[in-house]
Amino acid sequence: QVQLVESGGGLVQAGGSLRLSCAASGSIFSINSMGWYRQAPGKQRDFVARITRGGSTNYADYVKGRFTITRDNAKNTVYLQMNSLNPADTAVYYCSADRTVGPRVWGQGTQVTVSS
């Protein structure tokens, strides 16, 4: 089993920054990649960014140049640095883990609210 715990959400003004953290525990050796998704009220959950075990990253087009995903293997933690935030970025942000076997694992989510 893998458990994910997110932190770092909050309220920020447009143009500001936040850093989200996601700490993984349990069978972390089974994790191939970790990522972030977000879900705004009444909308589907959308992909934001992903980082593989080897450090390769990819991003949704709407966050490229503004968001950066990194990982600290010693702490089993993935970060999402979010800069130049705008109200359209308001959503619940979910950490995810894709494993060698089994379904995707989700964290509990952390709220990010960007005021105009």
SULSUL-V414761 format. One record per residue. N is the residue number from 1. RES is the residue in three letters. PSI is psi in degrees with one decimal (999 if undefined). OMEGA is omega in radians with two decimals (* if undefined). Layout:
n={N | N}
res={RES | RES}
psi={PSI | PSI}
omega={OMEGA | OMEGA}
This chain:
n={1 | 2 | 3 | 4 | 5 | 6 | 7 | 8 | 9 | 10 | 11 | 12 | 13 | 14 | 15 | 16 | 17 | 18 | 19 | 20 | 21 | 22 | 23 | 24 | 25 | 26 | 27 | 28 | 29 | 30 | 31 | 32 | 33 | 34 | 35 | 36 | 37 | 38 | 39 | 40 | 41 | 42 | 43 | 44 | 45 | 46 | 47 | 48 | 49 | 50 | 51 | 52 | 53 | 54 | 55 | 56 | 57 | 58 | 59 | 60 | 61 | 62 | 63 | 64 | 65 | 66 | 67 | 68 | 69 | 70 | 71 | 72 | 73 | 74 | 75 | 76 | 77 | 78 | 79 | 80 | 81 | 82 | 83 | 84 | 85 | 86 | 87 | 88 | 89 | 90 | 91 | 92 | 93 | 94 | 95 | 96 | 97 | 98 | 99 | 100 | 101 | 102 | 103 | 104 | 105 | 106 | 107 | 108 | 109 | 110 | 111 | 112 | 113 | 114 | 115 | 116}
res={GLN | VAL | GLN | LEU | VAL | GLU | SER | GLY | GLY | GLY | LEU | VAL | GLN | ALA | GLY | GLY | SER | LEU | ARG | LEU | SER | CYS | ALA | ALA | SER | GLY | SER | ILE | PHE | SER | ILE | ASN | SER | MET | GLY | TRP | TYR | ARG | GLN | ALA | PRO | GLY | LYS | GLN | ARG | ASP | PHE | VAL | ALA | ARG | ILE | THR | ARG | GLY | GLY | SER | THR | ASN | TYR | ALA | ASP | TYR | VAL | LYS | GLY | ARG | PHE | THR | ILE | THR | ARG | ASP | ASN | ALA | LYS | ASN | THR | VAL | TYR | LEU | GLN | MET | ASN | SER | LEU | ASN | PRO | ALA | ASP | THR | ALA | VAL | TYR | TYR | CYS | SER | ALA | ASP | ARG | THR | VAL | GLY | PRO | ARG | VAL | TRP | GLY | GLN | GLY | THR | GLN | VAL | THR | VAL | SER | SER}
psi={148.3 | 135.7 | 141.5 | 133.9 | 118.7 | 156.7 | 165.7 | -4.0 | 173.8 | -164.4 | 131.7 | 151.4 | 155.6 | 136.9 | -11.1 | -174.2 | 153.5 | 153.8 | 122.5 | 146.8 | 148.9 | 112.4 | 127.5 | 144.5 | 168.4 | -135.6 | 63.3 | -20.7 | -20.9 | -3.9 | 125.4 | -39.4 | 157.2 | 153.7 | -176.3 | 139.5 | 164.9 | 153.5 | 115.8 | 159.0 | 129.7 | 6.1 | 166.6 | 164.4 | 126.3 | 147.4 | 140.1 | -56.5 | 158.7 | 147.7 | 133.3 | 172.0 | -34.2 | -4.7 | -0.1 | 143.2 | 154.3 | 154.7 | 152.7 | 147.0 | -34.5 | -3.2 | -5.8 | 133.9 | -11.7 | -36.6 | 146.9 | 128.2 | 133.3 | 169.0 | 149.3 | 100.2 | -31.7 | -29.8 | 0.4 | 43.1 | 139.9 | 142.5 | 151.6 | 105.6 | 122.1 | 117.2 | 164.9 | 47.2 | 147.0 | 165.1 | -26.7 | -13.6 | -4.5 | 124.8 | 170.8 | 127.6 | 129.2 | 133.4 | 147.0 | 155.3 | 127.2 | 127.4 | 169.3 | -33.8 | 138.4 | 168.0 | 164.6 | 141.1 | 140.0 | 148.4 | -177.7 | -14.7 | 149.4 | 134.9 | 132.3 | 123.5 | 125.5 | 118.7 | 148.8 | 999}
omega={3.08 | 3.05 | -3.14 | 3.11 | 3.14 | 3.02 | 3.03 | 3.10 | 3.11 | -3.12 | -3.14 | 3.09 | 3.09 | -3.09 | -3.10 | -3.08 | 3.00 | 3.01 | 3.08 | 3.08 | 3.08 | -3.14 | 3.13 | 3.07 | -3.11 | -3.07 | -3.04 | 3.12 | -3.10 | -3.06 | 3.07 | -3.13 | 3.06 | -3.08 | 3.10 | 3.02 | 3.08 | -3.12 | 3.07 | -3.12 | 3.10 | -3.11 | 3.12 | 3.09 | -3.05 | 3.07 | 3.08 | -3.08 | 3.14 | 3.03 | -3.11 | 3.10 | -3.12 | 3.08 | 3.08 | -3.09 | 2.92 | -2.99 | 2.94 | -3.08 | -3.03 | 3.07 | -3.13 | -3.12 | 3.13 | -3.10 | 3.09 | 3.08 | 3.11 | 3.11 | 3.05 | -3.06 | -3.13 | -3.12 | -3.09 | -3.04 | 3.06 | -3.10 | 3.00 | 3.07 | -3.08 | 3.14 | 3.11 | -3.10 | 3.07 | -3.06 | 3.12 | 3.10 | 3.12 | -3.08 | 2.89 | -3.11 | -3.09 | 2.98 | -3.14 | 3.06 | 3.06 | -3.03 | 3.10 | 3.12 | 3.07 | -3.09 | 3.07 | 3.10 | -3.13 | 2.95 | -3.06 | 3.13 | 3.08 | -3.05 | 3.00 | 3.13 | -3.13 | -3.13 | -3.12 | *}
